[in-house]
Amino acid sequence: MNRIAALLRRDLGRLLRGGSGGALLPVLFFVSVAMLYPFAVGPDAALLARTGGGVIWVAALLAAILPLDRLVEPDLEQGLFDQWALRGISEELAIAVRVAAHWLSFGPPLMLAALLASALLGLDGATLRTVEIGLLAGTPGLAALGVTVAALTAGLRGGAALSGLLVIPMAVPVLIFGAGSLGAGGNSGLALTAAASLVLIAIAPFAGGAAVRAGRD
């Protein structure tokens, strides 16, 4: 447990203090989308309230993509996965810890930023509550998907661009269920969001670990 906690602290600290703005960049991007959207569609309060929740979900997905190039490739190039394997930390465990660190670095900050975004978009309290619960259920899945794709594309030429292109279509189910929870049958949408997220979390350590081993060979 001590090794896992130390690895989590190391991964989380690196993501929070990383280059290109660290964890601040996804939050700024997220808020910027919420600020610019009213200028694009006009000052219609009813339209903003009706579509604002979906915009928050799209912004959350795009913000989760920004740090993909820093999730796996730098450690793979430095041989850290080899060192962890020698210390008894398997690739699957390292990837699982990386998923947790990635979510902690962007999930809770985005949920806090959603409060500001909801004010900019004119969302009411009930809609904001549904958005926050949906983000809590869905962002762990986005984190797991991001780490998995980052592991699959690590070491490839143009891997950062390729990973973004892969994540967007694969994240569509989470996006659909999350945004769909804002309409009729919101509870079922939240349940499906959580279910899709759990599936991605369960798959990530094994798919990501296998990709890391393949990249080391």
C-alpha positions in Angstrom: 0.0 0.0 0.0 2.9 2.4 0.8 4.3 1.9 -2.7 0.9 2.5 -4.3 0.3 5.6 -2.3 3.8 6.9 -3.2 3.2 6.2 -6.8 -0.2 8.0 -6.7 1.4 11.0 -5.0 4.2 11.1 -7.7 1.8 10.8 -10.6 -0.7 13.3 -9.2 2.1 15.8 -8.5 3.5 15.4 -12.0 0.2 16.0 -13.6 -0.7 19.0 -11.4 2.7 20.6 -11.9 3.3 19.5 -15.5 4.2 21.7 -18.4 1.8 23.6 -20.6 -0.2 24.8 -17.6 -0.5 21.5 -15.8 -4.0 20.9 -14.4 -4.9 24.6 -14.9 -5.1 24.4 -18.7 -8.1 21.9 -18.9 -10.0 24.1 -16.4 -9.3 27.3 -18.3 -10.3 25.6 -21.5 -13.5 24.3 -19.9 -14.5 27.8 -18.7 -13.5 29.4 -22.0 -15.9 27.2 -23.9 -18.7 28.1 -21.4 -17.8 31.8 -21.8 -17.7 31.8 -25.6 -20.8 29.7 -26.2 -23.3 32.5 -25.4 -21.6 34.7 -27.9 -22.0 32.0 -30.6 -25.7 31.3 -30.1 -26.8 34.8 -28.9 -28.4 36.0 -25.6 -31.4 33.8 -25.7 -31.7 32.6 -22.1 -34.1 29.8 -22.9 -31.8 28.4 -25.5 -28.8 28.7 -23.3 -30.5 26.9 -20.4 -31.8 24.2 -22.8 -28.4 23.4 -24.4 -26.0 24.6 -21.7 -25.7 21.2 -20.0 -24.7 19.5 -23.3 -22.1 22.2 -23.9 -20.6 21.5 -20.5 -20.3 17.8 -21.3 -18.6 18.5 -24.7 -16.2 20.9 -22.9 -15.4 18.3 -20.3 -14.6 15.7 -22.9 -12.3 18.1 -24.8 -10.6 19.3 -21.6 -9.9 15.7 -20.6 -8.0 15.2 -23.9 -5.5 18.0 -23.4 -3.0 16.2 -21.1 -3.0 12.9 -23.0 0.6 13.4 -24.3 1.9 13.6 -20.7 0.1 10.5 -19.3 2.3 7.6 -20.4 4.8 8.4 -23.1 7.3 10.4 -20.9 7.6 7.6 -18.3 7.8 5.0 -21.0 10.7 6.9 -22.7 12.5 7.2 -19.4 12.2 3.5 -18.6 10.2 4.1 -15.4 7.8 1.2 -16.1 10.9 -1.1 -16.2 12.0 0.2 -12.8 8.6 -0.2 -11.3 8.4 -3.8 -12.6 11.7 -4.6 -10.9 10.1 -3.3 -7.7 7.1 -5.5 -8.0 4.7 -2.9 -9.4 3.1 -4.4 -12.5 2.1 -2.4 -15.6 -1.5 -3.0 -14.8 -1.2 -1.6 -11.3 0.9 1.4 -12.6 -1.8 2.1 -15.2 -4.6 1.8 -12.6 -2.8 4.3 -10.3 -2.3 6.6 -13.4 -6.0 6.5 -14.1 -6.7 7.6 -10.5 -4.2 10.4 -10.7 -5.4 11.6 -14.0 -9.0 11.8 -12.7 -8.0 13.6 -9.5 -6.0 16.1 -11.6 -9.0 17.1 -13.8 -12.3 15.6 -12.6 -12.8 17.5 -9.3 -11.5 20.8 -10.8 -13.9 20.5 -13.7 -16.8 19.9 -11.3 -15.9 23.1 -9.4 -15.6 25.0 -12.7 -19.0 23.7 -13.7 -20.5 25.9 -11.0 -19.1 29.0 -12.9 -20.1 27.6 -16.2 -23.6 27.0 -15.1 -23.9 30.7 -14.1 -22.6 31.8 -17.5 -25.0 29.5 -19.3 -28.0 30.3 -17.0 -28.6 26.7 -15.8 -31.1 26.3 -12.9 -30.3 24.4 -9.7 -31.9 21.1 -10.8 -30.0 21.0 -14.1 -26.7 21.9 -12.3 -27.3 19.1 -9.8 -27.8 16.6 -12.7 -24.7 17.9 -14.5 -22.5 17.6 -11.4 -23.7 14.0 -10.6 -23.2 13.1 -14.3 -19.6 14.5 -14.2 -18.9 12.6 -11.0 -20.1 9.4 -12.7 -18.6 10.0 -16.1 -15.3 11.7 -15.7 -13.6 8.6 -14.2 -14.5 6.8 -17.4 -13.0 9.6 -19.5 -9.8 9.4 -17.4 -9.6 5.6 -17.9 -10.2 6.0 -21.6 -7.6 8.7 -21.9 -4.9 6.7 -20.1 -5.6 3.6 -22.1 -5.4 5.4 -25.4 -2.3 7.3 -24.3 -0.7 3.9 -23.5 -1.7 2.5 -26.9 -0.3 5.5 -28.9 2.9 6.0 -26.8 5.9 6.0 -28.9 4.1 6.4 -32.2 4.9 9.4 -34.5 2.1 11.9 -34.0 0.8 9.9 -31.0 -0.6 13.0 -29.3 -2.8 13.9 -32.2 -3.8 10.3 -32.8 -4.8 9.8 -29.2 -7.1 12.7 -29.4 -8.7 11.4 -32.6 -9.2 8.0 -30.9 -10.6 9.2 -27.6 -13.4 11.4 -29.1 -15.3 8.6 -30.9 -14.7 6.1 -28.1 -16.0 8.6 -25.5 -19.3 9.1 -27.4 -21.3 6.6 -25.2 -20.3 8.5 -22.0 -21.1 11.8 -23.7 -24.5 10.6 -25.0 -25.6 9.1 -21.6 -24.2 12.1 -19.7 -25.9 14.7 -21.8 -29.0 12.5 -22.1 -29.4 12.5 -18.3 -30.4 16.2 -18.6 -33.6 15.3 -20.5 -36.5 13.0 -19.6 -35.5 9.9 -17.7 -32.5 11.6 -16.2 -31.9 8.9 -13.6 -31.6 6.2 -16.2 -29.1 8.4 -18.1 -27.0 8.8 -15.0 -27.1 5.1 -14.4 -25.9 4.4 -17.9 -23.2 7.0 -17.6 -22.0 5.3 -14.4 -22.2 1.8 -16.1 -20.2 3.0 -19.1 -17.6 4.6 -16.8 -17.2 1.4 -14.8 -16.7 -0.7 -17.9 -13.9 1.7 -19.0 -12.3 1.7 -15.6 -12.3 -2.1 -15.5 -10.7 -2.4 -19.0 -8.1 0.3 -18.6 -5.5 -1.4 -16.4 -5.4 -4.6 -18.6 -5.5 -2.8 -22.0 -3.1 -0.1 -20.9 -0.7 -2.6 -19.2 -0.6 -4.8 -22.3 0.1 -1.7 -24.4 3.0 -0.6 -22.1 4.6 -4.1 -22.3 4.3 -4.1 -26.1 5.9 -0.6 -26.2 8.8 -1.8 -24.1 9.5 -4.9 -26.3 
